[in-house]
Amino acid sequence: MKLKKLKYAHWFLTVYNFLFGNVKPKGTLRPDQEFKRIVVYSTTALGDFMFNTPTMRAIRNRYPSAHITLVAGTINRGMVKDYSCFDEVIFWDNKFRQMRGAVAEIRKRRPELAVILHAHLPYDIISAVLAGCQYILRDNYLTLPKGIDRWVYSCSLNFSGHLIQRKLDLMNFIGGDTTNIEMEIPCQFEKLSQRADVIRIGFNMGASSKERCWPVEYFAELANKLITRHNNVEVFIIGSPADREIESIFMAHLATDVQSRIVSYVGKTSLPQLVGVIDSLNVLLTGDTGPLHLAVALKVPTLSLFVTAKPRFTGPYQNKEIHCVIDLSERYEGTVISSDELPLAIIPVARVYDSLEDMKILPVCIE
């Protein structure tokens, strides 16, 4: 069905562009070409958006006087609505039923160039063509079928490095900088007060899929171990409202005296408030999820767990000296994962605890 949809999309774009469109032939884009109006797409999850921020900054630096519009997913509204790289933001989740309204809004801005950093095929390309763009750059996560690929410029094929660098390399087409890999926080946030004598260890227990979750029982075992062995450790747990069941299971596995040193922000923060909580931590323990990338951008040390994902693609890419990665992805190479499976369960609690010690995060043990 997907291939058939892309085939129909290519046919539609061919007819539309011949009659009404502005898309120019591939090969006519020059790195020294100037654009006055640009639209940038990043309509998916939080982690994806964070990976896109270095390229967004590069686009703004390349075209400091251009009017640049961001098309973003509503899930990230609180984080991105005032992002200084952009003159304005249009919210669209790449749903077909909302495309007409989104195209109308984008078209009002009369964009000449579209840069699609992460969105859904084929509606992203269709919307850019309908909005009147002359050129479309796109970061392709998969090889585009013949036909639909003629509408976009992409250097993503056969690239085996980090996603941040892959997206930045699109700047080669327009003469932008490809070297500044640092992610940035796109919103203002309030800093939390911190005590120098307390070590705050953050637990991010949820994720968009179970395959990126360390078992909640393991988190509880680690919390019991940390708090009973170290008298100045507090555990901060973070998560969305959907993670409240995980929070309940976690708390039920804790000793009564340990519970008093757990601070829960699960379901209690907006995205800017979540940034403030992560910023206050001494270290964040997490799988490959959005909060990991927030912490990396904030230069907060992280201990991240990878089994089904590969850290060379999506792990910490900047300030690697402050981050620790437990990577067992080779064990699951080519393995089909069921929706109920917890692959991160192969990482034992003892290894995570030892890694925190190796990072010099933990204070002197009281035992």
C-alpha positions as CSV (number, residue, x, y, z in Angstrom):
1,M,0.0,0.0,0.0
2,K,2.9,2.4,0.8
3,L,4.6,1.9,-2.6
4,K,1.3,2.3,-4.4
5,K,0.6,5.6,-2.4
6,L,4.1,6.9,-3.4
7,K,3.4,6.0,-7.0
8,Y,0.1,7.9,-7.0
9,A,1.9,10.8,-5.2
10,H,4.5,11.0,-7.9
11,W,1.9,10.9,-10.7
12,F,-0.1,13.7,-9.0
13,L,3.0,15.8,-8.4
14,T,4.1,15.4,-12.0
15,V,0.7,16.6,-13.3
16,Y,0.4,19.4,-10.7
17,N,3.9,20.7,-11.2
18,F,3.5,20.8,-15.0
19,L,0.3,22.8,-14.7
20,F,0.8,25.0,-11.6
21,G,4.0,24.1,-9.7
22,N,7.3,25.9,-9.2
23,V,9.7,22.9,-8.6
24,K,12.8,23.4,-10.6
25,P,14.8,20.5,-12.2
26,K,17.3,18.8,-9.9
27,G,20.8,19.9,-10.5
28,T,19.9,23.6,-10.8
29,L,20.4,24.3,-7.0
30,R,23.7,26.1,-6.3
31,P,25.4,26.4,-2.9
32,D,25.7,30.1,-3.3
33,Q,22.0,30.6,-4.2
34,E,20.1,32.9,-1.9
35,F,16.6,32.4,-0.6
36,K,14.3,34.9,1.1
37,R,11.6,32.5,2.3
38,I,12.2,29.0,3.7
39,V,10.1,26.4,5.3
40,V,11.6,23.7,7.6
41,Y,9.7,20.5,8.5
42,S,10.1,18.6,11.8
43,T,6.8,17.1,12.7
44,T,7.6,14.0,14.7
45,A,8.8,13.1,18.2
46,L,10.9,15.1,20.7
47,G,14.1,13.2,20.2
48,D,13.8,13.6,16.4
49,F,13.3,17.3,16.9
50,M,16.4,17.6,19.1
51,F,18.5,15.9,16.4
52,N,17.3,18.5,14.0
53,T,18.4,21.6,16.0
54,P,22.0,21.7,14.7
55,T,20.7,21.8,11.2
56,M,18.0,24.4,12.0
57,R,20.7,26.6,13.5
58,A,22.9,26.1,10.4
59,I,20.0,27.1,8.1
60,R,19.4,30.3,10.1
61,N,23.1,31.1,10.1
62,R,23.3,30.5,6.3
63,Y,20.3,32.8,5.7
64,P,20.2,35.3,8.6
65,S,17.8,37.7,6.8
66,A,15.4,35.1,5.4
67,H,11.9,34.6,6.7
68,I,12.0,31.0,8.0
69,T,8.9,29.1,9.0
70,L,8.9,25.9,11.0
71,V,6.3,23.2,10.5
72,A,6.2,21.2,13.7
73,G,4.1,18.5,15.3
74,T,1.7,19.6,18.0
75,I,3.3,17.2,20.5
76,N,6.2,19.6,20.8
77,R,4.2,22.8,20.8
78,G,5.3,23.9,24.3
79,M,9.0,23.4,23.4
80,V,9.2,24.9,19.9
81,K,6.5,27.7,19.7
82,D,9.1,30.4,20.5
83,Y,12.2,28.9,19.0
84,S,14.5,31.8,18.0
85,C,15.7,30.1,14.8
86,F,12.3,30.7,13.3
87,D,10.1,33.7,12.5
88,E,6.9,31.7,13.0
89,V,5.7,28.2,13.6
90,I,2.8,26.3,11.9
91,F,1.6,23.1,13.7
92,W,0.7,20.0,11.7
93,D,1.1,16.3,12.4
94,N,1.4,15.3,8.8
95,K,-2.1,13.8,8.8
96,F,-3.9,13.8,5.4
97,R,-7.1,15.2,6.8
98,Q,-5.2,18.3,8.0
99,M,-3.1,18.7,4.9
100,R,-5.3,21.2,3.2
101,G,-5.2,23.7,6.1
102,A,-1.5,23.2,6.6
103,V,-0.8,23.8,2.9
104,A,-2.9,26.9,2.9
105,E,-0.9,28.3,5.8
106,I,2.5,27.3,4.4
107,R,1.5,28.8,1.0
108,K,0.8,32.2,2.5
109,R,4.5,32.4,3.4
110,R,5.4,31.8,-0.3
111,P,8.4,29.6,0.5
112,E,11.1,29.1,-2.1
113,L,13.0,26.3,-0.3
114,A,11.7,23.5,1.8
115,V,14.0,21.5,4.2
116,I,12.3,18.4,5.4
117,L,14.3,17.1,8.4
118,H,11.8,14.6,9.7
119,A,8.2,14.1,8.5
120,H,5.9,11.6,6.9
121,L,5.9,10.5,3.3
122,P,4.3,11.4,0.9
123,Y,2.4,14.3,2.5
124,D,5.5,16.3,3.4
125,I,6.7,16.4,-0.2
126,I,3.2,17.0,-1.6
127,S,2.6,19.9,0.8
128,A,6.0,21.5,-0.1
129,V,5.1,21.3,-3.8
130,L,1.6,22.6,-3.3
131,A,3.0,25.4,-1.2
132,G,5.0,26.6,-4.2
133,C,8.6,25.5,-3.2
134,Q,11.2,25.6,-5.9
135,Y,13.6,23.2,-4.2
136,I,13.1,20.5,-1.6
137,L,15.9,19.1,0.6
138,R,14.9,16.0,2.5
139,D,16.6,13.7,5.1
140,N,15.5,10.2,3.9
141,Y,15.5,7.5,6.5
142,L,14.9,4.9,3.8
143,T,15.7,4.8,0.1
144,L,12.9,6.6,-1.8
145,P,11.4,4.6,-4.7
146,K,12.2,5.7,-8.2
147,G,10.0,8.5,-9.2
148,I,9.2,10.2,-5.8
149,D,13.0,10.7,-5.3
150,R,13.1,13.1,-8.3
151,W,11.3,15.7,-6.2
152,V,14.0,16.0,-3.4
153,Y,17.7,16.5,-2.9
154,S,19.2,14.1,-0.4
155,C,22.6,13.0,0.7
156,S,21.2,10.5,3.2
157,L,21.7,7.3,1.1
158,N,24.5,5.0,2.2
159,F,25.3,7.2,5.1
160,S,26.3,5.2,8.2
161,G,27.1,7.9,10.8
162,H,25.1,9.7,13.4
163,L,21.7,11.1,12.4
164,I,22.8,14.6,13.5
165,Q,25.6,14.6,11.0
166,R,23.5,13.1,8.3
167,K,21.0,15.9,8.6
168,L,23.8,18.5,8.8
169,D,25.3,17.2,5.5
170,L,22.2,18.4,3.7
171,M,23.7,21.9,4.2
172,N,26.3,21.0,1.5
173,F,23.6,21.7,-1.1
174,I,23.1,25.3,0.1
175,G,26.5,26.2,1.4
176,G,25.7,25.9,5.1
177,D,28.0,24.9,7.9
178,T,28.1,21.1,8.6
179,T,30.5,21.1,11.6
180,N,28.6,22.4,14.6
181,I,27.0,19.3,16.0
182,E,25.8,20.7,19.3
183,M,22.0,20.3,19.9
184,E,20.3,23.3,21.5
185,I,17.2,23.7,23.7
186,P,14.6,25.6,21.7
187,C,12.8,27.2,24.6
188,Q,13.4,29.2,27.8
189,F,13.1,27.3,31.1
190,E,13.2,27.9,34.8
191,K,16.1,26.5,36.6
192,L,15.5,24.5,39.8
193,S,17.3,25.2,43.0
194,Q,20.1,22.7,43.7
195,R,21.9,21.5,46.9
196,A,25.6,20.9,46.6
197,D,25.5,18.1,49.2
198,V,22.8,16.0,47.3
199,I,23.4,13.8,44.3
200,R,20.3,13.8,42.0
201,I,20.0,10.7,39.9
202,G,17.3,10.9,37.3
203,F,15.3,7.8,36.1
204,N,13.5,8.0,32.8
205,M,11.5,4.7,32.9
206,G,9.1,5.1,29.9
207,A,9.6,5.3,26.2
208,S,7.5,5.3,23.0
209,S,7.9,1.6,22.7
210,K,8.6,-1.2,25.3
211,E,11.8,-2.3,23.4
212,R,13.5,0.9,24.7
213,C,12.4,0.4,28.3
214,W,14.6,-1.1,31.0
215,P,12.3,-3.2,33.3
216,V,10.7,-1.1,36.0
217,E,11.7,-3.8,38.6
218,Y,15.3,-3.2,37.7
219,F,14.9,0.6,38.2
220,A,13.4,-0.2,41.6
221,E,16.2,-2.6,42.6
222,L,18.7,0.1,41.6
223,A,16.9,2.8,43.6
224,N,16.9,0.6,46.7
225,K,20.6,-0.1,46.2
226,L,21.6,3.6,45.6
227,I,19.6,5.0,48.5
228,T,20.5,2.4,51.1
229,R,24.2,2.6,50.3
230,H,24.5,6.4,49.9
231,N,22.9,8.8,52.4
232,N,23.0,11.8,50.1
233,V,21.4,10.4,46.9
234,E,18.0,11.4,45.8
235,V,16.2,9.7,42.8
236,F,14.1,12.0,40.5
237,I,11.7,10.1,38.2
238,I,10.4,11.8,35.1
239,G,7.8,10.8,32.5
240,S,4.6,11.7,30.8
241,P,1.1,11.1,32.1
242,A,1.1,7.8,30.2
243,D,3.9,6.6,32.6
244,R,1.9,6.8,35.8
245,E,1.3,3.1,35.8
246,I,5.1,2.5,35.6
247,E,5.5,5.0,38.5
248,S,3.0,3.0,40.6
249,I,4.8,-0.3,40.0
250,F,8.1,1.3,40.7
251,M,7.0,2.7,44.0
252,A,5.4,-0.6,45.1
253,H,8.8,-2.3,44.8
254,L,10.6,0.2,47.1
255,A,11.3,-0.1,50.8
256,T,9.3,2.4,52.8
257,D,12.4,4.4,53.9
258,V,13.6,4.6,50.3
259,Q,10.3,6.1,49.1
260,S,10.9,9.2,51.0
261,R,13.9,10.0,48.9
262,I,12.1,9.6,45.6
263,V,11.0,12.8,43.9
264,S,8.4,12.2,41.2
265,Y,7.7,14.5,38.3
266,V,5.9,11.9,36.3
267,G,3.0,13.5,34.5
268,K,3.5,16.8,36.3
269,T,5.6,18.9,33.9
270,S,5.2,20.7,30.6
271,L,8.1,20.3,28.2
272,P,9.9,23.4,29.4
273,Q,9.4,22.3,33.0
274,L,10.8,18.9,32.1
275,V,13.9,20.6,30.7
276,G,14.3,22.4,34.0
277,V,14.2,19.1,36.0
278,I,16.7,17.4,33.7
279,D,19.0,20.4,34.0
280,S,19.1,20.0,37.8
281,L,20.3,16.4,37.7
282,N,23.8,15.1,38.3
283,V,23.1,12.2,35.9
284,L,20.1,10.8,33.9
285,L,19.6,7.1,33.4
286,T,17.5,6.3,30.4
287,G,17.0,4.3,27.2
288,D,17.2,5.8,23.8
289,T,14.4,8.4,24.3
290,G,13.7,12.1,24.0
291,P,14.8,13.0,27.5
292,L,18.2,11.4,26.7
293,H,18.7,14.0,23.9
294,L,17.5,16.8,26.1
295,A,20.1,15.9,28.7
296,V,22.8,15.8,26.1
297,A,21.8,19.2,24.8
298,L,21.9,20.5,28.4
299,K,25.4,18.9,28.9
300,V,24.0,16.9,31.8
301,P,25.8,13.5,32.2
302,T,23.9,10.5,31.0
303,L,24.0,6.7,31.4
304,S,22.1,5.4,28.4
305,L,21.1,1.8,27.6
306,F,21.1,0.5,24.0
307,V,20.1,-2.9,22.8
308,T,17.8,-2.7,19.8
309,A,19.0,0.8,18.8
310,K,22.6,1.6,17.9
311,P,24.4,4.5,19.7
312,R,26.5,5.3,16.7
313,F,23.3,6.4,15.0
314,T,21.3,7.9,17.9
315,G,23.5,8.0,21.0
316,P,25.3,11.0,22.5
317,Y,27.2,12.7,19.7
318,Q,28.6,15.8,21.5
319,N,30.6,16.0,24.8
320,K,31.1,12.3,24.8
321,E,33.5,12.5,27.7
322,I,30.6,13.1,30.2
323,H,28.3,10.3,28.8
324,C,28.4,6.6,29.4
325,V,26.7,4.2,27.0
326,I,26.0,0.5,27.8
327,D,25.7,-0.9,24.3
328,L,24.6,-4.5,23.7
329,S,23.1,-3.9,20.3
330,E,25.2,-6.5,18.6
331,R,23.3,-9.3,20.5
332,Y,20.1,-8.2,18.8
333,E,21.5,-7.6,15.3
334,G,18.8,-8.8,12.8
335,T,16.5,-10.1,15.5
336,V,12.8,-9.5,15.3
337,I,11.4,-8.0,18.5
338,S,7.8,-8.6,19.6
339,S,5.8,-5.7,21.0
340,D,5.8,-7.1,24.5
341,E,9.4,-7.9,24.7
342,L,11.9,-6.0,26.9
343,P,15.3,-6.5,25.3
344,L,17.0,-4.1,27.7
345,A,16.4,-6.7,30.4
346,I,19.7,-8.3,29.4
347,I,21.5,-5.4,31.1
348,P,21.8,-6.3,34.8
349,V,21.3,-3.9,37.6
350,A,24.8,-4.5,38.9
351,R,26.3,-3.3,35.6
352,V,24.3,-0.1,35.7
353,Y,25.4,0.5,39.3
354,D,29.0,-0.1,38.5
355,S,28.8,2.2,35.5
356,L,27.5,5.0,37.8
357,E,30.5,4.4,40.1
358,D,32.9,4.5,37.1
359,M,31.4,7.8,36.1
360,K,32.4,9.2,39.5
361,I,28.8,10.2,40.1
362,L,28.2,8.4,43.3
363,P,29.4,9.7,46.7
364,V,31.3,7.5,49.2
365,C,29.3,4.4,50.1
366,I,28.1,4.3,53.7
367,E,28.5,0.5,54.0
